[in-house]
Amino acid sequence: MAETKQSNDNNKVSAIPTKREIWRQFSNDDLVRQANHITDHEMAMLQRTALLGECHSPKDLLFMLTVIRQGDDSR
């Protein structure tokens, strides 16, 4: 079941996905993980960062993956 956030627009409830919902969608997508060769270590790092900052879609998580990889000298 989708979580919702309350909008300030006349107290309407909209189906804006939460950070946790976006993370669940991303982390359960095996095709994306395989296509991007995402390691378990990277998934753990992404999970921590996904819940801290602004995350509006799975594409934001792929951007964060790029940033993580640029900062990881062992890759």
PDB file of N, CA, C, O and CB in Angstrom:
ATOM      1  N   MET A   1       0.838  -1.179   0.000  1.00  0.00           N
ATOM      2  CA  MET A   1       0.000   0.000   0.000  1.00  0.00           C
ATOM      3  C   MET A   1       0.882   1.241   0.000  1.00  0.00           C
ATOM      4  O   MET A   1       1.864   1.303   0.740  1.00  0.00           O
ATOM      5  CB  MET A   1      -0.953  -0.001   1.212  1.00  0.00           C
ATOM      6  N   ALA A   2       0.544   2.220  -0.815  1.00  0.00           N
ATOM      7  CA  ALA A   2       1.350   3.422  -0.937  1.00  0.00           C
ATOM      8  C   ALA A   2       1.135   4.351   0.245  1.00  0.00           C
ATOM      9  O   ALA A   2       0.010   4.598   0.681  1.00  0.00           O
ATOM     10  CB  ALA A   2       1.031   4.142  -2.232  1.00  0.00           C
ATOM     11  N   GLU A   3       2.250   4.856   0.743  1.00  0.00           N
ATOM     12  CA  GLU A   3       2.167   5.861   1.795  1.00  0.00           C
ATOM     13  C   GLU A   3       1.871   7.197   1.129  1.00  0.00           C
ATOM     14  O   GLU A   3       2.169   7.389  -0.050  1.00  0.00           O
ATOM     15  CB  GLU A   3       3.489   5.924   2.644  1.00  0.00           C
ATOM     16  N   THR A   4       1.295   8.101   1.871  1.00  0.00           N
ATOM     17  CA  THR A   4       0.986   9.406   1.297  1.00  0.00           C
ATOM     18  C   THR A   4       1.485  10.508   2.200  1.00  0.00           C
ATOM     19  O   THR A   4       1.702  10.316   3.397  1.00  0.00           O
ATOM     20  CB  THR A   4      -0.514   9.556   1.061  1.00  0.00           C
ATOM     21  N   LYS A   5       1.661  11.665   1.598  1.00  0.00           N
ATOM     22  CA  LYS A   5       2.024  12.864   2.336  1.00  0.00           C
ATOM     23  C   LYS A   5       0.892  13.864   2.190  1.00  0.00           C
ATOM     24  O   LYS A   5       0.235  13.922   1.151  1.00  0.00           O
ATOM     25  CB  LYS A   5       3.374  13.460   1.832  1.00  0.00           C
ATOM     26  N   GLN A   6       0.670  14.636   3.213  1.00  0.00           N
ATOM     27  CA  GLN A   6      -0.376  15.654   3.174  1.00  0.00           C
ATOM     28  C   GLN A   6       0.167  16.883   2.459  1.00  0.00           C
ATOM     29  O   GLN A   6       1.258  17.359   2.772  1.00  0.00           O
ATOM     30  CB  GLN A   6      -0.868  16.016   4.611  1.00  0.00           C
ATOM     31  N   SER A   7      -0.579  17.384   1.519  1.00  0.00           N
ATOM     32  CA  SER A   7      -0.222  18.582   0.774  1.00  0.00           C
ATOM     33  C   SER A   7      -0.787  19.804   1.493  1.00  0.00           C
ATOM     34  O   SER A   7      -1.795  19.706   2.192  1.00  0.00           O
ATOM     35  CB  SER A   7      -0.747  18.505  -0.686  1.00  0.00           C
ATOM     36  N   ASN A   8      -0.139  20.949   1.320  1.00  0.00           N
ATOM     37  CA  ASN A   8      -0.640  22.185   1.912  1.00  0.00           C
ATOM     38  C   ASN A   8      -1.780  22.789   1.094  1.00  0.00           C
ATOM     39  O   ASN A   8      -2.376  23.781   1.513  1.00  0.00           O
ATOM     40  CB  ASN A   8       0.488  23.193   2.045  1.00  0.00           C
ATOM     41  N   ASP A   9      -2.089  22.215  -0.049  1.00  0.00           N
ATOM     42  CA  ASP A   9      -3.113  22.728  -0.943  1.00  0.00           C
ATOM     43  C   ASP A   9      -4.493  22.277  -0.477  1.00  0.00           C
ATOM     44  O   ASP A   9      -4.964  21.212  -0.877  1.00  0.00           O
ATOM     45  CB  ASP A   9      -2.854  22.266  -2.385  1.00  0.00           C
ATOM     46  N   ASN A  10      -5.133  23.064   0.349  1.00  0.00           N
ATOM     47  CA  ASN A  10      -6.475  22.778   0.865  1.00  0.00           C
ATOM     48  C   ASN A  10      -6.566  21.428   1.568  1.00  0.00           C
ATOM     49  O   ASN A  10      -7.593  20.753   1.508  1.00  0.00           O
ATOM     50  CB  ASN A  10      -7.478  22.824  -0.261  1.00  0.00           C
ATOM     51  N   ASN A  11      -5.475  21.043   2.235  1.00  0.00           N
ATOM     52  CA  ASN A  11      -5.415  19.793   2.993  1.00  0.00           C
ATOM     53  C   ASN A  11      -5.727  18.549   2.175  1.00  0.00           C
ATOM     54  O   ASN A  11      -6.223  17.561   2.718  1.00  0.00           O
ATOM     55  CB  ASN A  11      -6.359  19.865   4.137  1.00  0.00           C
ATOM     56  N   LYS A  12      -5.446  18.582   0.890  1.00  0.00           N
ATOM     57  CA  LYS A  12      -5.635  17.409   0.040  1.00  0.00           C
ATOM     58  C   LYS A  12      -4.503  16.418   0.304  1.00  0.00           C
ATOM     59  O   LYS A  12      -3.367  16.814   0.567  1.00  0.00           O
ATOM     60  CB  LYS A  12      -5.682  17.811  -1.468  1.00  0.00           C
ATOM     61  N   VAL A  13      -4.817  15.159   0.233  1.00  0.00           N
ATOM     62  CA  VAL A  13      -3.810  14.123   0.385  1.00  0.00           C
ATOM     63  C   VAL A  13      -3.430  13.656  -1.009  1.00  0.00           C
ATOM     64  O   VAL A  13      -4.290  13.293  -1.810  1.00  0.00           O
ATOM     65  CB  VAL A  13      -4.326  12.935   1.268  1.00  0.00           C
ATOM     66  N   SER A  14      -2.130  13.669  -1.291  1.00  0.00           N
ATOM     67  CA  SER A  14      -1.667  13.261  -2.611  1.00  0.00           C
ATOM     68  C   SER A  14      -0.806  12.010  -2.490  1.00  0.00           C
ATOM     69  O   SER A  14      -0.344  11.662  -1.403  1.00  0.00           O
ATOM     70  CB  SER A  14      -0.879  14.400  -3.292  1.00  0.00           C
ATOM     71  N   ALA A  15      -0.600  11.354  -3.592  1.00  0.00           N
ATOM     72  CA  ALA A  15       0.175  10.112  -3.619  1.00  0.00           C
ATOM     73  C   ALA A  15       1.640  10.395  -3.907  1.00  0.00           C
ATOM     74  O   ALA A  15       2.234   9.763  -4.781  1.00  0.00           O
ATOM     75  CB  ALA A  15      -0.390   9.147  -4.667  1.00  0.00           C
ATOM     76  N   ILE A  16       2.225  11.334  -3.183  1.00  0.00           N
ATOM     77  CA  ILE A  16       3.646  11.630  -3.330  1.00  0.00           C
ATOM     78  C   ILE A  16       4.402  10.531  -2.600  1.00  0.00           C
ATOM     79  O   ILE A  16       4.192  10.328  -1.404  1.00  0.00           O
ATOM     80  CB  ILE A  16       4.013  13.062  -2.767  1.00  0.00           C
ATOM     81  N   PRO A  17       5.287   9.810  -3.308  1.00  0.00           N
ATOM     82  CA  PRO A  17       5.999   8.715  -2.633  1.00  0.00           C
ATOM     83  C   PRO A  17       6.948   9.241  -1.555  1.00  0.00           C
ATOM     84  O   PRO A  17       7.583  10.283  -1.725  1.00  0.00           O
ATOM     85  CB  PRO A  17       6.786   7.882  -3.656  1.00  0.00           C
ATOM     86  N   THR A  18       7.033   8.516  -0.461  1.00  0.00           N
ATOM     87  CA  THR A  18       7.939   8.876   0.623  1.00  0.00           C
ATOM     88  C   THR A  18       9.343   8.366   0.291  1.00  0.00           C
ATOM     89  O   THR A  18       9.524   7.575  -0.635  1.00  0.00           O
ATOM     90  CB  THR A  18       7.443   8.293   1.981  1.00  0.00           C
ATOM     91  N   LYS A  19      10.324   8.825   1.052  1.00  0.00           N
ATOM     92  CA  LYS A  19      11.699   8.366   0.861  1.00  0.00           C
ATOM     93  C   LYS A  19      11.779   6.855   1.014  1.00  0.00           C
ATOM     94  O   LYS A  19      12.447   6.174   0.236  1.00  0.00           O
ATOM     95  CB  LYS A  19      12.645   9.054   1.858  1.00  0.00           C
ATOM     96  N   ARG A  20      11.096   6.345   2.018  1.00  0.00           N
ATOM     97  CA  ARG A  20      11.121   4.889   2.261  1.00  0.00           C
ATOM     98  C   ARG A  20      10.488   4.115   1.106  1.00  0.00           C
ATOM     99  O   ARG A  20      10.968   3.048   0.722  1.00  0.00           O
ATOM    100  CB  ARG A  20      10.389   4.554   3.571  1.00  0.00           C
ATOM    101  N   GLU A  21       9.420   4.658   0.568  1.00  0.00           N
ATOM    102  CA  GLU A  21       8.742   4.015  -0.556  1.00  0.00           C
ATOM    103  C   GLU A  21       9.636   4.007  -1.800  1.00  0.00           C
ATOM    104  O   GLU A  21       9.708   3.010  -2.518  1.00  0.00           O
ATOM    105  CB  GLU A  21       7.412   4.730  -0.861  1.00  0.00           C
ATOM    106  N   ILE A  22      10.312   5.128  -2.041  1.00  0.00           N
ATOM    107  CA  ILE A  22      11.238   5.216  -3.173  1.00  0.00           C
ATOM    108  C   ILE A  22      12.381   4.225  -2.980  1.00  0.00           C
ATOM    109  O   ILE A  22      12.786   3.546  -3.923  1.00  0.00           O
ATOM    110  CB  ILE A  22      11.790   6.661  -3.327  1.00  0.00           C
ATOM    111  N   TRP A  23      12.901   4.145  -1.750  1.00  0.00           N
ATOM    112  CA  TRP A  23      13.985   3.200  -1.472  1.00  0.00           C
ATOM    113  C   TRP A  23      13.515   1.767  -1.710  1.00  0.00           C
ATOM    114  O   TRP A  23      14.229   0.973  -2.324  1.00  0.00           O
ATOM    115  CB  TRP A  23      14.492   3.364  -0.022  1.00  0.00           C
ATOM    116  N   ARG A  24      12.320   1.433  -1.228  1.00  0.00           N
ATOM    117  CA  ARG A  24      11.780   0.083  -1.423  1.00  0.00           C
ATOM    118  C   ARG A  24      11.679  -0.256  -2.901  1.00  0.00           C
ATOM    119  O   ARG A  24      12.060  -1.349  -3.320  1.00  0.00           O
ATOM    120  CB  ARG A  24      10.403  -0.046  -0.761  1.00  0.00           C
ATOM    121  N   GLN A  25      11.168   0.675  -3.687  1.00  0.00           N
ATOM    122  CA  GLN A  25      11.023   0.458  -5.129  1.00  0.00           C
ATOM    123  C   GLN A  25      12.391   0.230  -5.768  1.00  0.00           C
ATOM    124  O   GLN A  25      12.567  -0.703  -6.551  1.00  0.00           O
ATOM    125  CB  GLN A  25      10.312   1.662  -5.795  1.00  0.00           C
ATOM    126  N   PHE A  26      13.346   1.075  -5.436  1.00  0.00           N
ATOM    127  CA  PHE A  26      14.687   0.979  -6.008  1.00  0.00           C
ATOM    128  C   PHE A  26      15.388  -0.311  -5.574  1.00  0.00           C
ATOM    129  O   PHE A  26      15.947  -1.022  -6.409  1.00  0.00           O
ATOM    130  CB  PHE A  26      15.524   2.193  -5.599  1.00  0.00           C
ATOM    131  N   SER A  27      15.360  -0.610  -4.293  1.00  0.00           N
ATOM    132  CA  SER A  27      16.105  -1.752  -3.776  1.00  0.00           C
ATOM    133  C   SER A  27      15.525  -3.093  -4.218  1.00  0.00           C
ATOM    134  O   SER A  27      16.231  -4.102  -4.224  1.00  0.00           O
ATOM    135  CB  SER A  27      16.145  -1.694  -2.273  1.00  0.00           C
ATOM    136  N   ASN A  28      14.254  -3.113  -4.584  1.00  0.00           N
ATOM    137  CA  ASN A  28      13.639  -4.347  -5.063  1.00  0.00           C
ATOM    138  C   ASN A  28      13.727  -4.532  -6.574  1.00  0.00           C
ATOM    139  O   ASN A  28      13.250  -5.535  -7.104  1.00  0.00           O
ATOM    140  CB  ASN A  28      12.206  -4.382  -4.647  1.00  0.00           C
ATOM    141  N   ASP A  29      14.331  -3.575  -7.269  1.00  0.00           N
ATOM    142  CA  ASP A  29      14.440  -3.637  -8.728  1.00  0.00           C
ATOM    143  C   ASP A  29      15.757  -4.309  -9.122  1.00  0.00           C
ATOM    144  O   ASP A  29      16.780  -3.645  -9.297  1.00  0.00           O
ATOM    145  CB  ASP A  29      14.345  -2.214  -9.349  1.00  0.00           C
ATOM    146  N   ASP A  30      15.713  -5.627  -9.257  1.00  0.00           N
ATOM    147  CA  ASP A  30      16.919  -6.393  -9.589  1.00  0.00           C
ATOM    148  C   ASP A  30      17.497  -6.020 -10.952  1.00  0.00           C
ATOM    149  O   ASP A  30      18.712  -6.071 -11.139  1.00  0.00           O
ATOM    150  CB  ASP A  30      16.612  -7.877  -9.560  1.00  0.00           C
ATOM    151  N   LEU A  31      16.642  -5.646 -11.905  1.00  0.00           N
ATOM    152  CA  LEU A  31      17.135  -5.280 -13.238  1.00  0.00           C
ATOM    153  C   LEU A  31      18.005  -4.025 -13.187  1.00  0.00           C
ATOM    154  O   LEU A  31      19.050  -3.962 -13.834  1.00  0.00           O
ATOM    155  CB  LEU A  31      15.958  -5.059 -14.196  1.00  0.00           C
ATOM    156  N   VAL A  32      17.570  -3.034 -12.418  1.00  0.00           N
ATOM    157  CA  VAL A  32      18.359  -1.798 -12.276  1.00  0.00           C
ATOM    158  C   VAL A  32      19.682  -2.109 -11.581  1.00  0.00           C
ATOM    159  O   VAL A  32      20.734  -1.610 -11.980  1.00  0.00           O
ATOM    160  CB  VAL A  32      17.566  -0.719 -11.477  1.00  0.00           C
ATOM    161  N   ARG A  33      19.620  -2.929 -10.549  1.00  0.00           N
ATOM    162  CA  ARG A  33      20.836  -3.275  -9.813  1.00  0.00           C
ATOM    163  C   ARG A  33      21.827  -4.007 -10.711  1.00  0.00           C
ATOM    164  O   ARG A  33      23.021  -3.708 -10.689  1.00  0.00           O
ATOM    165  CB  ARG A  33      20.497  -4.137  -8.591  1.00  0.00           C
ATOM    166  N   GLN A  34      21.347  -4.954 -11.491  1.00  0.00           N
ATOM    167  CA  GLN A  34      22.230  -5.703 -12.396  1.00  0.00           C
ATOM    168  C   GLN A  34      22.768  -4.817 -13.516  1.00  0.00           C
ATOM    169  O   GLN A  34      23.955  -4.872 -13.839  1.00  0.00           O
ATOM    170  CB  GLN A  34      21.485  -6.900 -12.996  1.00  0.00           C
ATOM    171  N   ALA A  35      21.898  -4.005 -14.105  1.00  0.00           N
ATOM    172  CA  ALA A  35      22.315  -3.146 -15.221  1.00  0.00           C
ATOM    173  C   ALA A  35      23.374  -2.135 -14.803  1.00  0.00           C
ATOM    174  O   ALA A  35      24.219  -1.744 -15.609  1.00  0.00           O
ATOM    175  CB  ALA A  35      21.111  -2.415 -15.796  1.00  0.00           C
ATOM    176  N   ASN A  36      23.328  -1.710 -13.530  1.00  0.00           N
ATOM    177  CA  ASN A  36      24.275  -0.714 -13.037  1.00  0.00           C
ATOM    178  C   ASN A  36      25.390  -1.320 -12.194  1.00  0.00           C
ATOM    179  O   ASN A  36      26.212  -0.598 -11.629  1.00  0.00           O
ATOM    180  CB  ASN A  36      23.546   0.324 -12.230  1.00  0.00           C
ATOM    181  N   HIS A  37      25.416  -2.650 -12.112  1.00  0.00           N
ATOM    182  CA  HIS A  37      26.462  -3.372 -11.369  1.00  0.00           C
ATOM    183  C   HIS A  37      26.616  -2.817  -9.952  1.00  0.00           C
ATOM    184  O   HIS A  37      27.726  -2.517  -9.511  1.00  0.00           O
ATOM    185  CB  HIS A  37      27.809  -3.286 -12.116  1.00  0.00           C
ATOM    186  N   ILE A  38      25.492  -2.685  -9.246  1.00  0.00           N
ATOM    187  CA  ILE A  38      25.492  -2.106  -7.900  1.00  0.00           C
ATOM    188  C   ILE A  38      25.856  -3.196  -6.893  1.00  0.00           C
ATOM    189  O   ILE A  38      25.187  -4.226  -6.811  1.00  0.00           O
ATOM    190  CB  ILE A  38      24.102  -1.473  -7.556  1.00  0.00           C
ATOM    191  N   THR A  39      26.910  -2.959  -6.137  1.00  0.00           N
ATOM    192  CA  THR A  39      27.387  -3.933  -5.151  1.00  0.00           C
ATOM    193  C   THR A  39      26.583  -3.833  -3.860  1.00  0.00           C
ATOM    194  O   THR A  39      25.837  -2.877  -3.650  1.00  0.00           O
ATOM    195  CB  THR A  39      28.883  -3.720  -4.860  1.00  0.00           C
ATOM    196  N   ASP A  40      26.746  -4.844  -2.993  1.00  0.00           N
ATOM    197  CA  ASP A  40      26.088  -4.815  -1.686  1.00  0.00           C
ATOM    198  C   ASP A  40      26.564  -3.613  -0.872  1.00  0.00           C
ATOM    199  O   ASP A  40      25.775  -2.966  -0.183  1.00  0.00           O
ATOM    200  CB  ASP A  40      26.359  -6.123  -0.915  1.00  0.00           C
ATOM    201  N   HIS A  41      27.861  -3.322  -0.959  1.00  0.00           N
ATOM    202  CA  HIS A  41      28.430  -2.171  -0.240  1.00  0.00           C
ATOM    203  C   HIS A  41      27.783  -0.866  -0.721  1.00  0.00           C
ATOM    204  O   HIS A  41      27.428  -0.010   0.090  1.00  0.00           O
ATOM    205  CB  HIS A  41      29.973  -2.112  -0.438  1.00  0.00           C
ATOM    206  N   GLU A  42      27.633  -0.720  -2.032  1.00  0.00           N
ATOM    207  CA  GLU A  42      27.005   0.487  -2.577  1.00  0.00           C
ATOM    208  C   GLU A  42      25.537   0.574  -2.166  1.00  0.00           C
ATOM    209  O   GLU A  42      25.043   1.663  -1.873  1.00  0.00           O
ATOM    210  CB  GLU A  42      27.125   0.510  -4.109  1.00  0.00           C
ATOM    211  N   MET A  43      24.841  -0.551  -2.141  1.00  0.00           N
ATOM    212  CA  MET A  43      23.439  -0.547  -1.710  1.00  0.00           C
ATOM    213  C   MET A  43      23.328  -0.072  -0.261  1.00  0.00           C
ATOM    214  O   MET A  43      22.430   0.700   0.074  1.00  0.00           O
ATOM    215  CB  MET A  43      22.818  -1.959  -1.860  1.00  0.00           C
ATOM    216  N   ALA A  44      24.236  -0.530   0.593  1.00  0.00           N
ATOM    217  CA  ALA A  44      24.213  -0.111   1.994  1.00  0.00           C
ATOM    218  C   ALA A  44      24.450   1.391   2.102  1.00  0.00           C
ATOM    219  O   ALA A  44      23.787   2.073   2.884  1.00  0.00           O
ATOM    220  CB  ALA A  44      25.273  -0.879   2.810  1.00  0.00           C
ATOM    221  N   MET A  45      25.396   1.906   1.318  1.00  0.00           N
ATOM    222  CA  MET A  45      25.673   3.347   1.341  1.00  0.00           C
ATOM    223  C   MET A  45      24.477   4.129   0.801  1.00  0.00           C
ATOM    224  O   MET A  45      24.113   5.168   1.352  1.00  0.00           O
ATOM    225  CB  MET A  45      26.941   3.671   0.515  1.00  0.00           C
ATOM    226  N   LEU A  46      23.871   3.636  -0.267  1.00  0.00           N
ATOM    227  CA  LEU A  46      22.712   4.306  -0.842  1.00  0.00           C
ATOM    228  C   LEU A  46      21.535   4.324   0.128  1.00  0.00           C
ATOM    229  O   LEU A  46      20.812   5.316   0.218  1.00  0.00           O
ATOM    230  CB  LEU A  46      22.304   3.627  -2.141  1.00  0.00           C
ATOM    231  N   GLN A  47      21.349   3.237   0.843  1.00  0.00           N
ATOM    232  CA  GLN A  47      20.244   3.188   1.795  1.00  0.00           C
ATOM    233  C   GLN A  47      20.391   4.250   2.867  1.00  0.00           C
ATOM    234  O   GLN A  47      19.421   4.919   3.224  1.00  0.00           O
ATOM    235  CB  GLN A  47      20.156   1.813   2.435  1.00  0.00           C
ATOM    236  N   ARG A  48      21.597   4.405   3.380  1.00  0.00           N
ATOM    237  CA  ARG A  48      21.830   5.423   4.416  1.00  0.00           C
ATOM    238  C   ARG A  48      21.625   6.831   3.864  1.00  0.00           C
ATOM    239  O   ARG A  48      20.998   7.666   4.516  1.00  0.00           O
ATOM    240  CB  ARG A  48      23.250   5.289   4.991  1.00  0.00           C
ATOM    241  N   THR A  49      22.143   7.099   2.682  1.00  0.00           N
ATOM    242  CA  THR A  49      22.024   8.453   2.126  1.00  0.00           C
ATOM    243  C   THR A  49      20.620   8.738   1.625  1.00  0.00           C
ATOM    244  O   THR A  49      20.176   9.885   1.677  1.00  0.00           O
ATOM    245  CB  THR A  49      23.018   8.648   0.994  1.00  0.00           C
ATOM    246  N   ALA A  50      19.910   7.731   1.143  1.00  0.00           N
ATOM    247  CA  ALA A  50      18.558   7.938   0.605  1.00  0.00           C
ATOM    248  C   ALA A  50      17.607   8.448   1.665  1.00  0.00           C
ATOM    249  O   ALA A  50      16.713   9.240   1.368  1.00  0.00           O
ATOM    250  CB  ALA A  50      18.016   6.647   0.014  1.00  0.00           C
ATOM    251  N   LEU A  51      17.785   8.011   2.884  1.00  0.00           N
ATOM    252  CA  LEU A  51      16.867   8.400   3.939  1.00  0.00           C
ATOM    253  C   LEU A  51      17.253   9.728   4.590  1.00  0.00           C
ATOM    254  O   LEU A  51      16.491  10.268   5.392  1.00  0.00           O
ATOM    255  CB  LEU A  51      16.805   7.318   4.983  1.00  0.00           C
ATOM    256  N   LEU A  52      18.433  10.258   4.252  1.00  0.00           N
ATOM    257  CA  LEU A  52      18.892  11.515   4.844  1.00  0.00           C
ATOM    258  C   LEU A  52      18.483  12.738   4.029  1.00  0.00           C
ATOM    259  O   LEU A  52      17.975  13.713   4.584  1.00  0.00           O
ATOM    260  CB  LEU A  52      20.393  11.490   4.995  1.00  0.00           C
ATOM    261  N   GLY A  53      18.702  12.693   2.713  1.00  0.00           N
ATOM    262  CA  GLY A  53      18.513  13.879   1.899  1.00  0.00           C
ATOM    263  C   GLY A  53      17.241  13.859   1.080  1.00  0.00           C
ATOM    264  O   GLY A  53      16.343  13.049   1.308  1.00  0.00           O
ATOM    265  N   GLU A  54      17.183  14.761   0.131  1.00  0.00           N
ATOM    266  CA  GLU A  54      16.035  14.847  -0.760  1.00  0.00           C
ATOM    267  C   GLU A  54      16.097  13.705  -1.766  1.00  0.00           C
ATOM    268  O   GLU A  54      17.109  13.508  -2.438  1.00  0.00           O
ATOM    269  CB  GLU A  54      15.992  16.218  -1.484  1.00  0.00           C
ATOM    270  N   CYS A  55      15.031  12.978  -1.856  1.00  0.00           N
ATOM    271  CA  CYS A  55      14.953  11.852  -2.769  1.00  0.00           C
ATOM    272  C   CYS A  55      13.535  11.812  -3.321  1.00  0.00           C
ATOM    273  O   CYS A  55      12.587  11.501  -2.601  1.00  0.00           O
ATOM    274  CB  CYS A  55      15.334  10.503  -2.061  1.00  0.00           C
ATOM    275  N   HIS A  56      13.398  12.133  -4.610  1.00  0.00           N
ATOM    276  CA  HIS A  56      12.073  12.224  -5.209  1.00  0.00           C
ATOM    277  C   HIS A  56      11.748  11.073  -6.144  1.00  0.00           C
ATOM    278  O   HIS A  56      10.588  10.851  -6.489  1.00  0.00           O
ATOM    279  CB  HIS A  56      11.948  13.505  -5.949  1.00  0.00           C
ATOM    280  N   SER A  57      12.791  10.334  -6.556  1.00  0.00           N
ATOM    281  CA  SER A  57      12.565   9.221  -7.481  1.00  0.00           C
ATOM    282  C   SER A  57      13.771   8.288  -7.459  1.00  0.00           C
ATOM    283  O   SER A  57      14.823   8.642  -6.929  1.00  0.00           O
ATOM    284  CB  SER A  57      12.303   9.741  -8.923  1.00  0.00           C
ATOM    285  N   PRO A  58      13.619   7.103  -8.032  1.00  0.00           N
ATOM    286  CA  PRO A  58      14.768   6.194  -8.140  1.00  0.00           C
ATOM    287  C   PRO A  58      15.932   6.808  -8.929  1.00  0.00           C
ATOM    288  O   PRO A  58      17.086   6.438  -8.714  1.00  0.00           O
ATOM    289  CB  PRO A  58      14.335   4.890  -8.803  1.00  0.00           C
ATOM    290  N   LYS A  59      15.639   7.733  -9.831  1.00  0.00           N
ATOM    291  CA  LYS A  59      16.718   8.400 -10.592  1.00  0.00           C
ATOM    292  C   LYS A  59      17.637   9.179  -9.652  1.00  0.00           C
ATOM    293  O   LYS A  59      18.840   9.272  -9.893  1.00  0.00           O
ATOM    294  CB  LYS A  59      16.124   9.355 -11.665  1.00  0.00           C
ATOM    295  N   ASP A  60      17.075   9.734  -8.590  1.00  0.00           N
ATOM    296  CA  ASP A  60      17.893  10.439  -7.602  1.00  0.00           C
ATOM    297  C   ASP A  60      18.888   9.477  -6.957  1.00  0.00           C
ATOM    298  O   ASP A  60      20.023   9.853  -6.663  1.00  0.00           O
ATOM    299  CB  ASP A  60      17.001  11.095  -6.522  1.00  0.00           C
ATOM    300  N   LEU A  61      18.456   8.230  -6.739  1.00  0.00           N
ATOM    301  CA  LEU A  61      19.353   7.236  -6.151  1.00  0.00           C
ATOM    302  C   LEU A  61      20.469   6.864  -7.120  1.00  0.00           C
ATOM    303  O   LEU A  61      21.599   6.618  -6.697  1.00  0.00           O
ATOM    304  CB  LEU A  61      18.571   5.983  -5.744  1.00  0.00           C
ATOM    305  N   LEU A  62      20.167   6.821  -8.407  1.00  0.00           N
ATOM    306  CA  LEU A  62      21.223   6.551  -9.393  1.00  0.00           C
ATOM    307  C   LEU A  62      22.225   7.706  -9.441  1.00  0.00           C
ATOM    308  O   LEU A  62      23.421   7.481  -9.631  1.00  0.00           O
ATOM    309  CB  LEU A  62      20.611   6.320 -10.796  1.00  0.00           C
ATOM    310  N   PHE A  63      21.747   8.928  -9.272  1.00  0.00           N
ATOM    311  CA  PHE A  63      22.653  10.074  -9.192  1.00  0.00           C
ATOM    312  C   PHE A  63      23.557   9.942  -7.973  1.00  0.00           C
ATOM    313  O   PHE A  63      24.764  10.167  -8.058  1.00  0.00           O
ATOM    314  CB  PHE A  63      21.858  11.399  -9.131  1.00  0.00           C
ATOM    315  N   MET A  64      22.958   9.570  -6.825  1.00  0.00           N
ATOM    316  CA  MET A  64      23.762   9.391  -5.611  1.00  0.00           C
ATOM    317  C   MET A  64      24.785   8.275  -5.799  1.00  0.00           C
ATOM    318  O   MET A  64      25.898   8.363  -5.280  1.00  0.00           O
ATOM    319  CB  MET A  64      22.856   9.081  -4.403  1.00  0.00           C
ATOM    320  N   LEU A  65      24.420   7.229  -6.534  1.00  0.00           N
ATOM    321  CA  LEU A  65      25.357   6.145  -6.821  1.00  0.00           C
ATOM    322  C   LEU A  65      26.570   6.685  -7.580  1.00  0.00           C
ATOM    323  O   LEU A  65      27.705   6.318  -7.279  1.00  0.00           O
ATOM    324  CB  LEU A  65      24.663   5.026  -7.634  1.00  0.00           C
ATOM    325  N   THR A  66      26.334   7.543  -8.550  1.00  0.00           N
ATOM    326  CA  THR A  66      27.431   8.149  -9.313  1.00  0.00           C
ATOM    327  C   THR A  66      28.356   8.934  -8.395  1.00  0.00           C
ATOM    328  O   THR A  66      29.578   8.838  -8.509  1.00  0.00           O
ATOM    329  CB  THR A  66      26.880   9.067 -10.419  1.00  0.00           C
ATOM    330  N   VAL A  67      27.777   9.709  -7.490  1.00  0.00           N
ATOM    331  CA  VAL A  67      28.570  10.501  -6.543  1.00  0.00           C
ATOM    332  C   VAL A  67      29.375   9.580  -5.627  1.00  0.00           C
ATOM    333  O   VAL A  67      30.554   9.829  -5.372  1.00  0.00           O
ATOM    334  CB  VAL A  67      27.653  11.427  -5.703  1.00  0.00           C
ATOM    335  N   ILE A  68      28.741   8.523  -5.135  1.00  0.00           N
ATOM    336  CA  ILE A  68      29.437   7.564  -4.272  1.00  0.00           C
ATOM    337  C   ILE A  68      30.617   6.940  -5.016  1.00  0.00           C
ATOM    338  O   ILE A  68      31.711   6.812  -4.467  1.00  0.00           O
ATOM    339  CB  ILE A  68      28.464   6.462  -3.787  1.00  0.00           C
ATOM    340  N   ARG A  69      30.386   6.561  -6.251  1.00  0.00           N
ATOM    341  CA  ARG A  69      31.459   5.923  -7.032  1.00  0.00           C
ATOM    342  C   ARG A  69      32.602   6.897  -7.318  1.00  0.00           C
ATOM    343  O   ARG A  69      33.759   6.480  -7.350  1.00  0.00           O
ATOM    344  CB  ARG A  69      30.901   5.376  -8.355  1.00  0.00           C
ATOM    345  N   GLN A  70      32.315   8.151  -7.521  1.00  0.00           N
ATOM    346  CA  GLN A  70      33.364   9.130  -7.766  1.00  0.00           C
ATOM    347  C   GLN A  70      34.205   9.339  -6.518  1.00  0.00           C
ATOM    348  O   GLN A  70      35.392   9.650  -6.624  1.00  0.00           O
ATOM    349  CB  GLN A  70      32.763  10.457  -8.228  1.00  0.00           C
ATOM    350  N   GLY A  71      33.622   9.178  -5.347  1.00  0.00           N
ATOM    351  CA  GLY A  71      34.356   9.357  -4.093  1.00  0.00           C
ATOM    352  C   GLY A  71      35.020   8.095  -3.585  1.00  0.00           C
ATOM    353  O   GLY A  71      35.776   8.141  -2.615  1.00  0.00           O
ATOM    354  N   ASP A  72      34.749   6.961  -4.229  1.00  0.00           N
ATOM    355  CA  ASP A  72      35.289   5.679  -3.801  1.00  0.00           C
ATOM    356  C   ASP A  72      36.508   5.339  -4.639  1.00  0.00           C
ATOM    357  O   ASP A  72      36.379   4.919  -5.789  1.00  0.00           O
ATOM    358  CB  ASP A  72      34.225   4.568  -3.908  1.00  0.00           C
ATOM    359  N   ASP A  73      37.686   5.517  -4.068  1.00  0.00           N
ATOM    360  CA  ASP A  73      38.936   5.289  -4.795  1.00  0.00           C
ATOM    361  C   ASP A  73      39.192   3.815  -5.110  1.00  0.00           C
ATOM    362  O   ASP A  73      39.993   3.496  -5.989  1.00  0.00           O
ATOM    363  CB  ASP A  73      40.090   5.835  -3.998  1.00  0.00           C
ATOM    364  N   SER A  74      38.512   2.917  -4.393  1.00  0.00           N
ATOM    365  CA  SER A  74      38.783   1.487  -4.600  1.00  0.00           C
ATOM    366  C   SER A  74      38.080   0.937  -5.835  1.00  0.00           C
ATOM    367  O   SER A  74      38.339  -0.207  -6.211  1.00  0.00           O
ATOM    368  CB  SER A  74      38.352   0.693  -3.377  1.00  0.00           C
ATOM    369  N   ARG A  75      37.237   1.672  -6.458  1.00  0.00           N
ATOM    370  CA  ARG A  75      36.475   1.201  -7.621  1.00  0.00           C
ATOM    371  C   ARG A  75      37.258   1.333  -8.881  1.00  0.00           C
ATOM    372  O   ARG A  75      36.765   0.982  -9.953  1.00  0.00           O
ATOM    373  CB  ARG A  75      35.185   1.953  -7.757  1.00  0.00           C
TER     374      ARG A  75
END
